[in-house]
Amino acid sequence: MTPAARLSAAMDVLDRVAAGGNAEQALTQWARASRFAGSGDRAAVRDLVFTALRRRHSHAALGGGESGRALILGALREAGTDPAALFTGEAHAPAPLSAQETAHLARPVALEGTVALDCPDWLAPQLQASLGADFAPVMQALRDRAPVYLRVNTARGDRAAAQASLAAEGIATRPAPLAETALEVTGNERRIRNAQAYRDGLVELQDAASQALVAALPVRPGQRVLDYCAGGGGKVLALAARARQQLFAHDADPGRMRDLPARAARAGTEVQLLTGPEAAARGPYDLVLLDVPCSGSGAWRRAPEAKWRLTPERLRDLQEIQSEVLDKTMSYVAPGGCLAYATCSVIEAENGARIKAFLAAHPDWRCSFQRRFTPLEGGDGFYLALLTRR
């Protein structure tokens, strides 16, 4: 594909996302329908799409609209690239610029405030109150692509061994300071899933802040541990590497856990998958981890369309769900056990505010630990609170 044809493909995918589609699914659909596109083409189109979504506010201002075409025009303008040389209409290139587009591109555009930070206007006051002086730097960080991190499975080997194995296959890494198990991939990340270290369960893809969150959990050998909102199971697998425990996983959508048994086998451990009634019946547990449904604001670099689809109503609904999950699972915790509440959000209403509300309603519980991670530390934004009965 020519560079111009890649722009056309990205515009098409962006229009599908604007119509309500999921970015990953839209990219997959385009790739399946475009068998002529090589791996380099697919990677280039993906980068164009995700950059435009992360920077939708500013690219719309620069490009003169929110269509896929306008967002790509905004991206080219930001990069200092003359679109006229690419928008020729020839050989799958975008159609030539209209007079209106040419006029807009000729006018100066001052990017300020929430537009410059690519922050949803309605959410800016909450994010400012939540992040304080870190508001602008965090929002700026969320405009860029997230680093790729690996978790070293210490049940299989140490970080040095993992680095050496990856390096032998041309994958460059460096230790990440957030967690002792974390490696940041600095070269040839697309080779990871075929690497021997990955196939043998020595490394797993996992964000560095997510690893640091797991490292902060109180873990002892022989514990019964339930990951109640397990998703794909990355955190429960990280827990398995810390100590030999009896591990259980549940998710409201069991389909998210379909790969977990195979991943656990590759990592050299076992995780029992439970339905909702089974999770309640198999208790109590020494540790219950709740990575609750949330806005995902700390991970907007990875799922940028979520930034623009979040609404005040949806945020309120999420807070209700978070409180309901806390109230439901506190009875699952054994005496002396711990209820660990986590989000991948940087919004205080989903984090400390939920813990304050829980403690006010349940004075027999206390919070023994809180920690907030932001993208300024390298990984995604996360929040963790450890709750125990008094």
Order of alpha helices (4+ residues) and beta strands (2+ residues): alpha-alpha-alpha-alpha-alpha-alpha-alpha-alpha-alpha-beta-alpha-beta-beta-alpha-beta-alpha-beta-alpha-beta-alpha-beta-alpha-beta-alpha-alpha-beta-alpha-beta-beta
